Amino acid sequence: MSVEQRFDVVIIGGGPAGSTLARLLGTSRSVLVVERSGGDTAGRPQAQKCCGGLLDPDAQRMLATFGLGVPRQVLVGPQLFAVRAVDLASGLERHYQRHYVNIDRGAMDEWLLSLAARSATVARGATFRTFRPDKDGLTVRYTVGGQPVEVRAGLLVGADGAWSAVRRALRGSSSQRPDYVAIQEWYPNHTVSSCFEALFHPAVTDFYAWTIPKDGKLILGAALPADKDPAARFELLKRLLVERGWELGAPALRHGTHLARPSRPGVVDLGAGTVALVGEAAGLISPSSAEGFSYAFRSALSLAQALGPGQDGWLGRYTAANARLRAELAVKALKLPVMYQPWLRRLALASGALSVDRVDTPISRSQ
């Protein structure tokens, strides 16, 4: 098998981290993006990744930093301005003001990748297999339609999510064992609320579950401990909701993904040698909310800046650029026991601190 081409940077994964890095490198490097998705399937639930599809203020700030505005085809309704926090065990609930942009995740990925494709080469329907380093760089092997392809690269970047094949090839299969599984189901033609709901119950998860309305559909999801029968716990979540009067019906789609929650030291790994890791592949995701867009954008920006002076010394510059981000993750991890202790959560909900008083019925006016 002959080697077809050489690139300065080969990026595995065309999600927010990979496509942003490719776009930021622009024409200063020859870049190949190896993307598993075969084409534009945005707008159909089956094309969606297991993601709630909400841009929080941190992600919005990064888009502002990049000078990007989200196009209309990426947006879905309703736009959300509140979180309804519900403790299913006690029945306590409160509404809190938040500012999210509700998006179609498939359309978002396609838009970001289309920006990258203006200056990078994109291999669609491609699956990464392995890499082989040598004194002059490395050889990257992937398949397209079952056919093997080899390319040469100066730097390989893993932007392929929590269960990163690049990270496992670099560190070994036992180096990255995500401790949560995220499961989501889509329910069509559902009477949905106009807010993002965060659901808590210690018998379901020590993290949280969620519902998100999207154009007349409802996403029900949960981040569940990987070693404690996540499928059974998801079914328990649905039974608890039905007991509260929900009418879920049959889901149109069910999907899941791995989730590496950086709640302890050593989860974050930025790479080594001629291999870099960004976004969730590096373990960069919020341990308190599992928000990943902002960390994908920030780590891609940090790596692009680290590569600015050249590849020599890239890891030291990349590590230094991410020092603040890693410190933020450490602080959030320290807060987890307080945020996710059931009795403290109930105390916070009962107090009503920082919550919004909802007015759901007309207010009569005295004559």
N, C-alpha and C positions, 0 to 999 in steps of 0.2 A: 504494500500500500504506500503510495507516494504522498509526501507532504505537499499540500496544495498552496499554502500562502503563509506569509509571516505578518504578524501584527505586533504593535508595541504593547497593547493591552487586550486581553480576552476576558470578557465579563460573562459569567454564567448567571443568567437570570435577568429578565427584562422588566421586573417590577419597579416600584418607586426608587429603590436604591440603585439598581443597575442602570436603568434608563437615565436617571439624573446624573450619575457619574459619567456615562457616555456622552451626554449632552454637554456637561461642563468641560470635559476634555476637548471637545470640539475637534478642530482640525490640527490641534497641536500634537496629537498622537493619532496613529492609525489604530482604530478600535473595532473589535468584533464583539457583538452581543449575541450570545447563544440563548435563545428563548424557546421554552417548551411549547407554548401556545402556538397553534398553527395559523391564526389569523384573527380578524376582527369579528368577535362574537358578542360584542357589548350589547347590553339591553336584554339579554336572555339570562334568567337565573342560573341555568346550567353552566354558563360561562363564568360565573362569579367564583372568585376565591372565597375561602372560608374567612370572611372579614365583614365586620359590621358596616364598613363604608361610610365612616364619618370623619371629616377633617376638623380636628379640634383647634383651638386658638394657636397652639404651638406650630402645628402643621400649616395653618394659614399664614403665620408669621414667616415661615420659611418660603412659602410661595411668594410672599411680598418681597422677601430678600432677593429672590430670583427674578423679580419683575414679571411674574406670571399671573394671569387671571384664568380662572377655570371656565372653559367654554360651556355653552348651554347644553350640549349633548351629554355632558358628564353629570349634570345635575338631575336629581329626582326630588319629588315632593313627598311629604311636606318638609320645609326647612324647619329645623328644630331649635327651640330656645329654652328648653327646660329638660331636666332630668327628674324622673319620678323614682325615688329610692324606696324600695319596698322590702321590709323584713318579713318574709313569708312565715317565719316561726311565730312572731308576736303579732303580726297584722299591722304594725306601725308603718306609716309611710309619710313621706314629705316630698315637696317639689322644690327644686333648686334651679336658679337661672344658670344656663350655660349657653354657649354660642357655637353651634356646630354647622358645618356645611354638609348636607346629605347628598351622597354621590352614588352613582353606579360604579362599582369597583372595576368591573371589566372595562367600561368606557374610560375610566381614569387611567388604567394601565395602558390602554391603546393610545390615548392622547399623549401621555408622557413618552411612550416608545416612539411615537411618530415624530416628536421633537428631536429625540436622539438620532433617529434614522436620517436626519438631514445631513449629518456629518459622519455617522458610524455605519458600518456594515452590520446588518441584522440577519441572523440565520434563524428562520422560523421553523416550528415543528421539530426542534433539535433537542437531543437529550445528552447531557454531559456524562461521560464514562470515567475518564481518569486523566491524569497528567504524569509526565515523566520529566523531572528536572535534569539539567546537565550544565556544563560550565558556561554555555552560551545563552542560557535561558531555560525554556522548557517546551515540551511538545504536549499539546492538549488534544485529547481524543473525544469526539462526540459522534452521535449517529443522527442521520436524517432519513426518515422512512426506512429504518433498519439498516441503512448503508453507513459504514464507518467513514469518518472524515478525520484527518489529522491536520493541525495547523501549528505553526511555531509562534511563540509569544515571548515577550520580555517579562511580562507580569500577568499572572492569572488572578482574577478577582471573583470571589464567591459572593454572589448577591442572590442566593437561591434559598433563602428562608431558614426557618428554625431547624429543619432536618436537612441541613446543608450537605450535599454530596461532596462539595469542594472541601469543606471543613473536615469531614470524615476521611477523605482521601489524604488530607494533610496531617491530621492528628491521630487517625485510627478510628475504627468504628465505635469504640467504647468511649470516645472523648466527648461526645455530645449526645446526651440522652435527655430530651425534653421532658420536663416533669409534669406537663399538663397536655391534655388533648382538648381542642376546641371543637365543639359540634354545633352545627346550625341546621335548622329546618326552615323552609320557606312555605308560608301558608297563603294561597291565593284568595282573592275576593273576601278579605277579612276586614271586619269593622275594627279599624285601628285608632289608636290615640294619636295625639299630635306631639308626643314627646318620646324621648329615649328613656326606657325603663331599665334600671339596675336592680336586679333581684338577688336576695341573699337568703340562704338557708344552710346551716352547718351540716345537715345530712346530705345536701347536694354537693357542696364544694366549699373549700376554705377561701376561694377566690370569689367570683360572682357570675351571675347569668344576666342576660339582657334581652330586650325586645326592641326592634327598630322598624318603624313603618317605612315602606318604600312603594310609592305609586300604587296604592290599593293592595299591596301585599304586606305581609308581616314576617320579619325575621325573628325567630326565637333561637337563641344561642346560649352556650355556657362554656366556661373554661373549667375543666374537670381534672382532678388528679389522675395522672396516667396509670398509676398502679392500684387504683381502687375502683375498678369496673366502671369506667366512664359511661358506657352505654346504659347500664342499669341506673346510674345516677341521673342521666338525662331523662329516662323514663319516669323516674321519681319526680323530677322537676315538673314534667307535664301533668302528672297526677295531682300534684299540689296546686297547680294552676286551675285544673278542671274543678277541683274541690272549692276553689274561690269563685267559680262561676264562669270560667273561660270556656269558650266553645272553639276548640282548635280545629277539629275535623282532621282530614288526611293531608299530610304535607305533600307539596308538589315536588320537593327536592330535599335531600338530606346530604350533607357533606361535612367533612372534618379536616383538621390539620393538626400538626404538632405545634406546641407552644413552649418555648424555653423561657421561663420567667426568671430574670436575673435577680433573684432574691438572696443570693449568697455570693461570696467572692469566688472568682475563678470562672464564672460563666462567660464573661466578656473575653473575647479572643479576637484580636485585630489582624492576626496572620503572622507569617514568618517567611524569611528568604525571598522567594519570588512569588509568594501567594499572599494576597490581601483579602480580608473579609469585611463586608459592610452590612449595615442593616441587621435584620434578624439573624443572618448567618453568623454575625459577630456576637450575637447575644444582646444586641442593642434594641430594647423594647421596654416600655414602661412596666415596672413590676407591680404598680398599683392599679393600672387601668388596662394594660396590654395594648396601649396605643403605640403604633409603630411608624406611621407616616413621617412624623417629625424627626425621629431617630434615623430613618432611612435617608431623608434629605440631608440631615446634618452630617452623618458619617460620609455620605457621598461627597459633600462639599469639602470635608476635612481631607479626604483622600485625594481629591483633585488638586487641592492646594499643596498637599505634601508632595505630589508628583510634579509640581510646577518647576522646581529647580532641576529635575531629572530623577531617574530611578534610584541612583545611589543615595543611600541614607533615608529612603522613603519611610521606613518603618518608625524610625526615631521621630521624624517630623509628624507622622500620622498619629503616633501615640501622644505626643505633646499637644497636638491640636484637639485631641479627644479627651484631654484631662478633665476639662470642666464637665463635659457630658457624662463621663464615668463617675465623677463626684456627685452629680445630680442623681444618677441611678443609685449610688450608695446611700444617699440621704433618703430617697424614697423607700429603699429596702429596709432601712432602720425604722421607718414609720409603719411598716406593714402590720406588726403585731397589734398596734393601736387601732389602725384602720379596720382590721378584719377580726377583732375580738367581738363576738356577738353581744356581750353585755354592754360594751362601750358604744357599739353601733346603736343599740336600742336606746341608750341614754342620750346619744346625740339626736336621734329622731324624735324622742319624746320632748326634748328641749325646744325643738323648732328653730334652733339657732341658724341664721343665714338662709332660712327657707323662704319661699314665696307663698303668700296667701292667695290661693286660687279662688276666683269668682266664676262659678260655672253656670249661674242662673241670673236672669235680669234683676236689676235692683230697682224696686218700685220707688217712685218719687212722690212725696207728699204733695197734696194739692193746696 
